[in-house]
Amino acid sequence: MRKLQRIIGVLFALLCIWAAYLQYNDPDAFTWYLIYGLAAIGSLFFAYGRLKFSVSLIFCLIYLVATAFLWPEKFEGFTIGEGDIVNIEKGREACGMLIVAIVFLVYSLMLRYEK
């Protein structure tokens, strides 16, 4: 179980770093660097057994709130050119936050029921 935890944590940390990197041309790139950077750090803490259950749960809740806050009034998918660019961008950002929230929920469950 410990090896699986390490693989999942490192893999998701790398994905978060990649997601942050892809924000380089975004007008609010620094904000996204912080958001995905925090998720990457939390994932590395999880990978090396340093993430506490309560912290993981708090991260999950924070990212769920971010999902609700960013969710567009009208979801129009992810592909540019198939709707209003603002709605598409908000939908992408919200889904990114939802993915991170789900991952931290998985971390929380793994931490809660380990042993």
N, CA, C and O atoms as CSV, one atom per row, in Angstrom:
chain,resi,resn,atom,element,x,y,z
A,1,MET,N,N,0.833,-1.194,0.000
A,1,MET,CA,C,0.000,0.000,0.000
A,1,MET,C,C,0.872,1.251,0.000
A,1,MET,O,O,0.538,2.242,-0.649
A,2,ARG,N,N,1.962,1.209,0.709
A,2,ARG,CA,C,2.867,2.345,0.818
A,2,ARG,C,C,3.461,2.699,-0.542
A,2,ARG,O,O,3.606,3.875,-0.876
A,3,LYS,N,N,3.803,1.679,-1.321
A,3,LYS,CA,C,4.386,1.924,-2.646
A,3,LYS,C,C,3.337,2.550,-3.576
A,3,LYS,O,O,3.651,3.466,-4.336
A,4,LEU,N,N,2.106,2.060,-3.516
A,4,LEU,CA,C,1.023,2.623,-4.321
A,4,LEU,C,C,0.782,4.083,-3.942
A,4,LEU,O,O,0.578,4.931,-4.810
A,5,GLN,N,N,0.806,4.367,-2.648
A,5,GLN,CA,C,0.628,5.734,-2.162
A,5,GLN,C,C,1.723,6.647,-2.734
A,5,GLN,O,O,1.442,7.769,-3.157
A,6,ARG,N,N,2.939,6.172,-2.744
A,6,ARG,CA,C,4.060,6.965,-3.262
A,6,ARG,C,C,3.903,7.209,-4.764
A,6,ARG,O,O,4.127,8.323,-5.239
A,7,ILE,N,N,3.524,6.182,-5.502
A,7,ILE,CA,C,3.355,6.319,-6.954
A,7,ILE,C,C,2.242,7.310,-7.272
A,7,ILE,O,O,2.422,8.195,-8.110
A,8,ILE,N,N,1.098,7.172,-6.614
A,8,ILE,CA,C,-0.036,8.068,-6.862
A,8,ILE,C,C,0.332,9.508,-6.522
A,8,ILE,O,O,0.055,10.420,-7.300
A,9,GLY,N,N,0.950,9.713,-5.372
A,9,GLY,CA,C,1.309,11.059,-4.939
A,9,GLY,C,C,2.301,11.738,-5.872
A,9,GLY,O,O,2.117,12.899,-6.238
A,10,VAL,N,N,3.343,11.025,-6.255
A,10,VAL,CA,C,4.353,11.606,-7.151
A,10,VAL,C,C,3.759,11.860,-8.534
A,10,VAL,O,O,4.020,12.899,-9.141
A,11,LEU,N,N,2.972,10.928,-9.025
A,11,LEU,CA,C,2.355,11.086,-10.339
A,11,LEU,C,C,1.440,12.315,-10.364
A,11,LEU,O,O,1.495,13.111,-11.302
A,12,PHE,N,N,0.608,12.468,-9.346
A,12,PHE,CA,C,-0.296,13.614,-9.331
A,12,PHE,C,C,0.468,14.917,-9.112
A,12,PHE,O,O,0.083,15.953,-9.653
A,13,ALA,N,N,1.532,14.882,-8.337
A,13,ALA,CA,C,2.366,16.084,-8.170
A,13,ALA,C,C,2.937,16.511,-9.517
A,13,ALA,O,O,2.944,17.698,-9.840
A,14,LEU,N,N,3.412,15.558,-10.299
A,14,LEU,CA,C,3.939,15.879,-11.633
A,14,LEU,C,C,2.848,16.436,-12.546
A,14,LEU,O,O,3.093,17.367,-13.313
A,15,LEU,N,N,1.657,15.872,-12.463
A,15,LEU,CA,C,0.539,16.393,-13.262
A,15,LEU,C,C,0.170,17.824,-12.851
A,15,LEU,O,O,-0.159,18.651,-13.701
A,16,CYS,N,N,0.226,18.106,-11.561
A,16,CYS,CA,C,-0.068,19.465,-11.084
A,16,CYS,C,C,1.004,20.449,-11.546
A,16,CYS,O,O,0.693,21.579,-11.924
A,17,ILE,N,N,2.238,20.030,-11.515
A,17,ILE,CA,C,3.329,20.890,-11.998
A,17,ILE,C,C,3.139,21.161,-13.488
A,17,ILE,O,O,3.332,22.286,-13.948
A,18,TRP,N,N,2.765,20.137,-14.235
A,18,TRP,CA,C,2.513,20.312,-15.669
A,18,TRP,C,C,1.336,21.267,-15.902
A,18,TRP,O,O,1.398,22.128,-16.779
A,19,ALA,N,N,0.272,21.116,-15.120
A,19,ALA,CA,C,-0.894,21.998,-15.248
A,19,ALA,C,C,-0.507,23.444,-14.932
A,19,ALA,O,O,-0.968,24.369,-15.600
A,20,ALA,N,N,0.327,23.638,-13.929
A,20,ALA,CA,C,0.789,24.987,-13.600
A,20,ALA,C,C,1.622,25.554,-14.739
A,20,ALA,O,O,1.472,26.720,-15.104
A,21,TYR,N,N,2.489,24.742,-15.291
A,21,TYR,CA,C,3.333,25.192,-16.399
A,21,TYR,C,C,2.480,25.651,-17.589
A,21,TYR,O,O,2.809,26.641,-18.243
A,22,LEU,N,N,1.414,24.951,-17.864
A,22,LEU,CA,C,0.563,25.287,-19.005
A,22,LEU,C,C,-0.166,26.623,-18.841
A,22,LEU,O,O,-0.773,27.119,-19.790
A,23,GLN,N,N,-0.108,27.197,-17.657
A,23,GLN,CA,C,-0.769,28.480,-17.406
A,23,GLN,C,C,0.125,29.678,-17.724
A,23,GLN,O,O,-0.267,30.815,-17.464
A,24,TYR,N,N,1.310,29.449,-18.278
A,24,TYR,CA,C,2.290,30.526,-18.475
A,24,TYR,C,C,1.753,31.700,-19.283
A,24,TYR,O,O,2.196,32.827,-19.063
A,25,ASN,N,N,0.823,31.492,-20.205
A,25,ASN,CA,C,0.313,32.591,-21.023
A,25,ASN,C,C,-1.048,33.102,-20.542
A,25,ASN,O,O,-1.676,33.920,-21.214
A,26,ASP,N,N,-1.493,32.631,-19.404
A,26,ASP,CA,C,-2.767,33.060,-18.834
A,26,ASP,C,C,-2.568,34.411,-18.139
A,26,ASP,O,O,-1.528,34.637,-17.520
A,27,PRO,N,N,-3.546,35.303,-18.233
A,27,PRO,CA,C,-3.403,36.603,-17.577
A,27,PRO,C,C,-3.211,36.515,-16.055
A,27,PRO,O,O,-2.551,37.365,-15.456
A,28,ASP,N,N,-3.787,35.491,-15.445
A,28,ASP,CA,C,-3.630,35.307,-14.001
A,28,ASP,C,C,-2.787,34.058,-13.700
A,28,ASP,O,O,-3.126,33.260,-12.827
A,29,ALA,N,N,-1.703,33.913,-14.429
A,29,ALA,CA,C,-0.860,32.712,-14.315
A,29,ALA,C,C,-0.336,32.503,-12.897
A,29,ALA,O,O,-0.298,31.371,-12.413
A,30,PHE,N,N,0.066,33.576,-12.229
A,30,PHE,CA,C,0.632,33.432,-10.889
A,30,PHE,C,C,-0.365,32.782,-9.930
A,30,PHE,O,O,0.017,31.956,-9.101
A,31,THR,N,N,-1.633,33.151,-10.043
A,31,THR,CA,C,-2.674,32.552,-9.205
A,31,THR,C,C,-2.737,31.047,-9.434
A,31,THR,O,O,-2.834,30.270,-8.484
A,32,TRP,N,N,-2.680,30.641,-10.703
A,32,TRP,CA,C,-2.737,29.217,-11.025
A,32,TRP,C,C,-1.474,28.489,-10.611
A,32,TRP,O,O,-1.526,27.312,-10.256
A,33,TYR,N,N,-0.337,29.174,-10.652
A,33,TYR,CA,C,0.898,28.571,-10.134
A,33,TYR,C,C,0.727,28.233,-8.655
A,33,TYR,O,O,1.130,27.161,-8.204
A,34,LEU,N,N,0.128,29.152,-7.909
A,34,LEU,CA,C,-0.102,28.910,-6.482
A,34,LEU,C,C,-1.095,27.771,-6.254
A,34,LEU,O,O,-0.867,26.895,-5.420
A,35,ILE,N,N,-2.193,27.792,-7.002
A,35,ILE,CA,C,-3.237,26.782,-6.828
A,35,ILE,C,C,-2.708,25.379,-7.129
A,35,ILE,O,O,-2.876,24.459,-6.328
A,36,TYR,N,N,-2.072,25.226,-8.282
A,36,TYR,CA,C,-1.559,23.904,-8.645
A,36,TYR,C,C,-0.277,23.564,-7.884
A,36,TYR,O,O,0.009,22.394,-7.629
A,37,GLY,N,N,0.483,24.583,-7.528
A,37,GLY,CA,C,1.691,24.338,-6.728
A,37,GLY,C,C,1.344,23.792,-5.353
A,37,GLY,O,O,2.006,22.881,-4.857
A,38,LEU,N,N,0.303,24.347,-4.736
A,38,LEU,CA,C,-0.151,23.854,-3.439
A,38,LEU,C,C,-0.624,22.397,-3.546
A,38,LEU,O,O,-0.351,21.583,-2.663
A,39,ALA,N,N,-1.324,22.084,-4.619
A,39,ALA,CA,C,-1.771,20.702,-4.837
A,39,ALA,C,C,-0.572,19.771,-5.042
A,39,ALA,O,O,-0.577,18.639,-4.559
A,40,ALA,N,N,0.452,20.244,-5.755
A,40,ALA,CA,C,1.651,19.427,-5.976
A,40,ALA,C,C,2.378,19.175,-4.661
A,40,ALA,O,O,2.824,18.057,-4.400
A,41,ILE,N,N,2.498,20.202,-3.837
A,41,ILE,CA,C,3.156,20.038,-2.536
A,41,ILE,C,C,2.367,19.073,-1.653
A,41,ILE,O,O,2.948,18.195,-1.015
A,42,GLY,N,N,1.041,19.235,-1.618
A,42,GLY,CA,C,0.211,18.314,-0.847
A,42,GLY,C,C,0.360,16.881,-1.331
A,42,GLY,O,O,0.372,15.947,-0.530
A,43,SER,N,N,0.472,16.711,-2.635
A,43,SER,CA,C,0.632,15.370,-3.207
A,43,SER,C,C,1.980,14.766,-2.836
A,43,SER,O,O,2.071,13.571,-2.555
A,44,LEU,N,N,3.019,15.580,-2.833
A,44,LEU,CA,C,4.335,15.076,-2.418
A,44,LEU,C,C,4.333,14.718,-0.935
A,44,LEU,O,O,4.944,13.727,-0.533
A,45,PHE,N,N,3.648,15.521,-0.121
A,45,PHE,CA,C,3.515,15.172,1.292
A,45,PHE,C,C,2.796,13.833,1.429
A,45,PHE,O,O,3.180,13.002,2.252
A,46,PHE,N,N,1.759,13.625,0.629
A,46,PHE,CA,C,1.033,12.355,0.655
A,46,PHE,C,C,1.959,11.210,0.242
A,46,PHE,O,O,1.979,10.156,0.878
A,47,ALA,N,N,2.721,11.429,-0.823
A,47,ALA,CA,C,3.603,10.382,-1.344
A,47,ALA,C,C,4.622,9.922,-0.309
A,47,ALA,O,O,4.990,8.748,-0.271
A,48,TYR,N,N,5.075,10.845,0.526
A,48,TYR,CA,C,6.113,10.507,1.493
A,48,TYR,C,C,5.588,10.380,2.921
A,48,TYR,O,O,6.352,10.457,3.883
A,49,GLY,N,N,4.258,10.181,3.049
A,49,GLY,CA,C,3.669,9.873,4.334
A,49,GLY,C,C,3.619,11.027,5.311
A,49,GLY,O,O,3.536,10.801,6.518
A,50,ARG,N,N,3.666,12.247,4.831
A,50,ARG,CA,C,3.668,13.420,5.710
A,50,ARG,C,C,2.348,14.187,5.714
A,50,ARG,O,O,2.191,15.134,6.484
A,51,LEU,N,N,1.408,13.798,4.875
A,51,LEU,CA,C,0.125,14.499,4.793
A,51,LEU,C,C,-0.816,13.945,5.851
A,51,LEU,O,O,-1.027,12.735,5.931
A,52,LYS,N,N,-1.374,14.823,6.651
A,52,LYS,CA,C,-2.326,14.430,7.689
A,52,LYS,C,C,-3.730,14.336,7.086
A,52,LYS,O,O,-4.065,15.043,6.134
A,53,PHE,N,N,-4.525,13.464,7.652
A,53,PHE,CA,C,-5.900,13.277,7.186
A,53,PHE,C,C,-6.671,14.595,7.196
A,53,PHE,O,O,-7.337,14.930,6.216
A,54,SER,N,N,-6.586,15.335,8.286
A,54,SER,CA,C,-7.345,16.581,8.410
A,54,SER,C,C,-6.912,17.614,7.371
A,54,SER,O,O,-7.756,18.327,6.829
A,55,VAL,N,N,-5.635,17.706,7.089
A,55,VAL,CA,C,-5.137,18.652,6.086
A,55,VAL,C,C,-5.627,18.247,4.703
A,55,VAL,O,O,-6.029,19.097,3.909
A,56,SER,N,N,-5.594,16.967,4.417
A,56,SER,CA,C,-6.077,16.467,3.132
A,56,SER,C,C,-7.560,16.774,2.948
A,56,SER,O,O,-7.988,17.173,1.865
A,57,LEU,N,N,-8.328,16.590,3.996
A,57,LEU,CA,C,-9.757,16.882,3.937
A,57,LEU,C,C,-10.015,18.379,3.746
A,57,LEU,O,O,-10.920,18.767,3.007
A,58,ILE,N,N,-9.227,19.206,4.408
A,58,ILE,CA,C,-9.355,20.663,4.236
A,58,ILE,C,C,-9.028,21.053,2.800
A,58,ILE,O,O,-9.731,21.869,2.204
A,59,PHE,N,N,-7.965,20.476,2.240
A,59,PHE,CA,C,-7.623,20.737,0.834
A,59,PHE,C,C,-8.792,20.353,-0.071
A,59,PHE,O,O,-9.157,21.102,-0.978
A,60,CYS,N,N,-9.370,19.190,0.179
A,60,CYS,CA,C,-10.510,18.726,-0.621
A,60,CYS,C,C,-11.642,19.745,-0.570
A,60,CYS,O,O,-12.210,20.094,-1.604
A,61,LEU,N,N,-11.963,20.212,0.601
A,61,LEU,CA,C,-13.055,21.178,0.762
A,61,LEU,C,C,-12.730,22.510,0.094
A,61,LEU,O,O,-13.601,23.110,-0.536
A,62,ILE,N,N,-11.508,22.976,0.218
A,62,ILE,CA,C,-11.099,24.236,-0.419
A,62,ILE,C,C,-11.241,24.132,-1.937
A,62,ILE,O,O,-11.761,25.044,-2.579
A,63,TYR,N,N,-10.784,23.035,-2.499
A,63,TYR,CA,C,-10.868,22.873,-3.951
A,63,TYR,C,C,-12.316,22.661,-4.406
A,63,TYR,O,O,-12.663,23.038,-5.525
A,64,LEU,N,N,-13.160,22.070,-3.570
A,64,LEU,CA,C,-14.591,21.965,-3.899
A,64,LEU,C,C,-15.255,23.344,-3.909
A,64,LEU,O,O,-16.068,23.641,-4.785
A,65,VAL,N,N,-14.909,24.173,-2.943
A,65,VAL,CA,C,-15.437,25.539,-2.917
A,65,VAL,C,C,-14.957,26.303,-4.151
A,65,VAL,O,O,-15.724,27.048,-4.760
A,66,ALA,N,N,-13.691,26.118,-4.517
A,66,ALA,CA,C,-13.162,26.765,-5.729
A,66,ALA,C,C,-13.917,26.292,-6.969
A,66,ALA,O,O,-14.175,27.081,-7.878
A,67,THR,N,N,-14.270,25.015,-7.008
A,67,THR,CA,C,-15.045,24.483,-8.129
A,67,THR,C,C,-16.386,25.194,-8.236
A,67,THR,O,O,-16.786,25.631,-9.315
A,68,ALA,N,N,-17.074,25.305,-7.107
A,68,ALA,CA,C,-18.383,25.964,-7.100
A,68,ALA,C,C,-18.256,27.443,-7.473
A,68,ALA,O,O,-19.097,27.974,-8.198
A,69,PHE,N,N,-17.228,28.093,-6.988
A,69,PHE,CA,C,-17.007,29.507,-7.263
A,69,PHE,C,C,-16.707,29.756,-8.742
A,69,PHE,O,O,-17.163,30.747,-9.312
A,70,LEU,N,N,-15.943,28.859,-9.358
A,70,LEU,CA,C,-15.521,29.049,-10.749
A,70,LEU,C,C,-16.522,28.526,-11.776
A,70,LEU,O,O,-16.439,28.874,-12.954
A,71,TRP,N,N,-17.462,27.697,-11.341
A,71,TRP,CA,C,-18.379,27.070,-12.293
A,71,TRP,C,C,-19.134,28.137,-13.092
A,71,TRP,O,O,-19.691,29.066,-12.508
A,72,PRO,N,N,-19.158,28.008,-14.433
A,72,PRO,CA,C,-19.835,29.020,-15.255
A,72,PRO,C,C,-21.360,28.928,-15.122
A,72,PRO,O,O,-21.910,27.889,-14.756
A,73,GLU,N,N,-22.021,30.045,-15.432
A,73,GLU,CA,C,-23.482,30.045,-15.389
A,73,GLU,C,C,-24.050,29.046,-16.395
A,73,GLU,O,O,-25.070,28.401,-16.150
A,74,LYS,N,N,-23.367,28.937,-17.528
A,74,LYS,CA,C,-23.796,27.999,-18.569
A,74,LYS,C,C,-22.570,27.208,-19.028
A,74,LYS,O,O,-21.663,27.760,-19.651
A,75,PHE,N,N,-22.553,25.922,-18.716
A,75,PHE,CA,C,-21.425,25.088,-19.117
A,75,PHE,C,C,-21.543,24.780,-20.610
A,75,PHE,O,O,-22.559,24.254,-21.064
A,76,GLU,N,N,-20.495,25.112,-21.369
A,76,GLU,CA,C,-20.515,24.925,-22.827
A,76,GLU,C,C,-19.403,24.003,-23.309
A,76,GLU,O,O,-19.021,24.053,-24.478
A,77,GLY,N,N,-18.888,23.179,-22.436
A,77,GLY,CA,C,-17.856,22.227,-22.841
A,77,GLY,C,C,-16.459,22.788,-22.674
A,77,GLY,O,O,-16.240,23.756,-21.946
A,78,PHE,N,N,-15.508,22.156,-23.371
A,78,PHE,CA,C,-14.093,22.502,-23.221
A,78,PHE,C,C,-13.444,22.992,-24.502
A,78,PHE,O,O,-12.352,23.559,-24.465
A,79,THR,N,N,-14.094,22.783,-25.624
A,79,THR,CA,C,-13.479,23.086,-26.913
A,79,THR,C,C,-13.721,24.532,-27.317
A,79,THR,O,O,-14.864,24.984,-27.377
A,80,ILE,N,N,-12.656,25.247,-27.590
A,80,ILE,CA,C,-12.763,26.638,-28.035
A,80,ILE,C,C,-13.406,26.659,-29.410
A,80,ILE,O,O,-13.075,25.855,-30.281
A,81,GLY,N,N,-14.328,27.591,-29.587
A,81,GLY,CA,C,-15.035,27.707,-30.852
A,81,GLY,C,C,-16.424,27.096,-30.812
A,81,GLY,O,O,-17.189,27.217,-31.770
A,82,GLU,N,N,-16.751,26.442,-29.708
A,82,GLU,CA,C,-18.067,25.809,-29.592
A,82,GLU,C,C,-18.959,26.522,-28.586
A,82,GLU,O,O,-19.940,25.952,-28.109
A,83,GLY,N,N,-18.623,27.765,-28.261
A,83,GLY,CA,C,-19.421,28.528,-27.314
A,83,GLY,C,C,-18.675,29.769,-26.883
A,83,GLY,O,O,-17.654,30.135,-27.465
A,84,ASP,N,N,-19.198,30.410,-25.855
A,84,ASP,CA,C,-18.585,31.608,-25.308
A,84,ASP,C,C,-17.259,31.254,-24.640
A,84,ASP,O,O,-17.210,30.392,-23.762
A,85,ILE,N,N,-16.190,31.920,-25.057
A,85,ILE,CA,C,-14.851,31.607,-24.550
A,85,ILE,C,C,-14.758,31.766,-23.035
A,85,ILE,O,O,-14.042,31.011,-22.378
A,86,VAL,N,N,-15.477,32.742,-22.474
A,86,VAL,CA,C,-15.447,32.949,-21.017
A,86,VAL,C,C,-16.055,31.748,-20.300
A,86,VAL,O,O,-15.502,31.272,-19.309
A,87,ASN,N,N,-17.188,31.255,-20.794
A,87,ASN,CA,C,-17.811,30.075,-20.186
A,87,ASN,C,C,-16.928,28.842,-20.329
A,87,ASN,O,O,-16.822,28.038,-19.403
A,88,ILE,N,N,-16.305,28.697,-21.475
A,88,ILE,CA,C,-15.429,27.543,-21.701
A,88,ILE,C,C,-14.229,27.598,-20.758
A,88,ILE,O,O,-13.862,26.589,-20.155
A,89,GLU,N,N,-13.618,28.780,-20.632
A,89,GLU,CA,C,-12.466,28.935,-19.743
A,89,GLU,C,C,-12.852,28.676,-18.286
A,89,GLU,O,O,-12.127,27.990,-17.566
A,90,LYS,N,N,-13.979,29.217,-17.853
A,90,LYS,CA,C,-14.440,28.968,-16.481
A,90,LYS,C,C,-14.739,27.487,-16.262
A,90,LYS,O,O,-14.438,26.941,-15.201
A,91,GLY,N,N,-15.329,26.841,-17.263
A,91,GLY,CA,C,-15.606,25.413,-17.158
A,91,GLY,C,C,-14.342,24.594,-17.027
A,91,GLY,O,O,-14.287,23.646,-16.243
A,92,ARG,N,N,-13.329,24.953,-17.788
A,92,ARG,CA,C,-12.041,24.258,-17.700
A,92,ARG,C,C,-11.417,24.437,-16.321
A,92,ARG,O,O,-10.951,23.480,-15.703
A,93,GLU,N,N,-11.417,25.686,-15.850
A,93,GLU,CA,C,-10.826,25.974,-14.541
A,93,GLU,C,C,-11.579,25.243,-13.433
A,93,GLU,O,O,-10.962,24.674,-12.532
A,94,ALA,N,N,-12.899,25.255,-13.497
A,94,ALA,CA,C,-13.709,24.590,-12.478
A,94,ALA,C,C,-13.462,23.082,-12.484
A,94,ALA,O,O,-13.349,22.467,-11.424
A,95,CYS,N,N,-13.380,22.496,-13.653
A,95,CYS,CA,C,-13.133,21.050,-13.729
A,95,CYS,C,C,-11.739,20.689,-13.222
A,95,CYS,O,O,-11.546,19.628,-12.628
A,96,GLY,N,N,-10.772,21.570,-13.457
A,96,GLY,CA,C,-9.433,21.358,-12.897
A,96,GLY,C,C,-9.481,21.319,-11.381
A,96,GLY,O,O,-8.849,20.469,-10.753
A,97,MET,N,N,-10.232,22.242,-10.794
A,97,MET,CA,C,-10.373,22.272,-9.339
A,97,MET,C,C,-11.120,21.044,-8.832
A,97,MET,O,O,-10.797,20.510,-7.771
A,98,LEU,N,N,-12.122,20.595,-9.593
A,98,LEU,CA,C,-12.869,19.402,-9.206
A,98,LEU,C,C,-11.975,18.163,-9.216
A,98,LEU,O,O,-12.069,17.319,-8.326
A,99,ILE,N,N,-11.119,18.058,-10.211
A,99,ILE,CA,C,-10.185,16.925,-10.268
A,99,ILE,C,C,-9.280,16.928,-9.046
A,99,ILE,O,O,-9.072,15.886,-8.425
A,100,VAL,N,N,-8.738,18.095,-8.695
A,100,VAL,CA,C,-7.866,18.189,-7.525
A,100,VAL,C,C,-8.648,17.837,-6.258
A,100,VAL,O,O,-8.128,17.133,-5.393
A,101,ALA,N,N,-9.879,18.314,-6.138
A,101,ALA,CA,C,-10.704,18.000,-4.970
A,101,ALA,C,C,-10.928,16.496,-4.848
A,101,ALA,O,O,-10.843,15.941,-3.753
A,102,ILE,N,N,-11.211,15.843,-5.960
A,102,ILE,CA,C,-11.436,14.390,-5.947
A,102,ILE,C,C,-10.167,13.648,-5.536
A,102,ILE,O,O,-10.223,12.687,-4.769
A,103,VAL,N,N,-9.036,14.097,-6.047
A,103,VAL,CA,C,-7.767,13.455,-5.685
A,103,VAL,C,C,-7.507,13.596,-4.186
A,103,VAL,O,O,-7.085,12.636,-3.540
A,104,PHE,N,N,-7.755,14.787,-3.624
A,104,PHE,CA,C,-7.549,14.950,-2.186
A,104,PHE,C,C,-8.581,14.174,-1.377
A,104,PHE,O,O,-8.296,13.777,-0.247
A,105,LEU,N,N,-9.763,13.949,-1.921
A,105,LEU,CA,C,-10.731,13.079,-1.267
A,105,LEU,C,C,-10.202,11.641,-1.243
A,105,LEU,O,O,-10.316,10.951,-0.230
A,106,VAL,N,N,-9.631,11.199,-2.348
A,106,VAL,CA,C,-9.024,9.860,-2.405
A,106,VAL,C,C,-7.880,9.759,-1.398
A,106,VAL,O,O,-7.765,8.765,-0.680
A,107,TYR,N,N,-7.030,10.798,-1.348
A,107,TYR,CA,C,-5.952,10.810,-0.351
A,107,TYR,C,C,-6.536,10.677,1.057
A,107,TYR,O,O,-6.045,9.897,1.872
A,108,SER,N,N,-7.587,11.448,1.327
A,108,SER,CA,C,-8.203,11.421,2.659
A,108,SER,C,C,-8.715,10.030,2.996
A,108,SER,O,O,-8.505,9.538,4.105
A,109,LEU,N,N,-9.384,9.396,2.045
A,109,LEU,CA,C,-9.897,8.050,2.288
A,109,LEU,C,C,-8.777,7.052,2.481
A,109,LEU,O,O,-8.870,6.170,3.334
A,110,MET,N,N,-7.718,7.181,1.696
A,110,MET,CA,C,-6.579,6.273,1.841
A,110,MET,C,C,-5.909,6.468,3.209
A,110,MET,O,O,-5.501,5.502,3.854
A,111,LEU,N,N,-5.805,7.715,3.632
A,111,LEU,CA,C,-5.193,7.985,4.939
A,111,LEU,C,C,-6.073,7.503,6.076
A,111,LEU,O,O,-5.576,6.975,7.071
A,112,ARG,N,N,-7.365,7.680,5.934
A,112,ARG,CA,C,-8.305,7.301,6.988
A,112,ARG,C,C,-8.370,5.797,7.178
A,112,ARG,O,O,-8.477,5.317,8.307
A,113,TYR,N,N,-8.307,5.049,6.082
A,113,TYR,CA,C,-8.491,3.603,6.156
A,113,TYR,C,C,-7.207,2.805,5.936
A,113,TYR,O,O,-7.260,1.607,5.659
A,114,GLU,N,N,-6.048,3.469,6.060
A,114,GLU,CA,C,-4.810,2.720,5.904
A,114,GLU,C,C,-4.563,1.820,7.105
A,114,GLU,O,O,-5.094,2.062,8.189
A,115,LYS,N,N,-3.783,0.816,6.916
A,115,LYS,CA,C,-3.393,-0.182,7.915
A,115,LYS,C,C,-4.093,-1.461,7.731
A,115,LYS,O,O,-3.871,-2.402,8.494
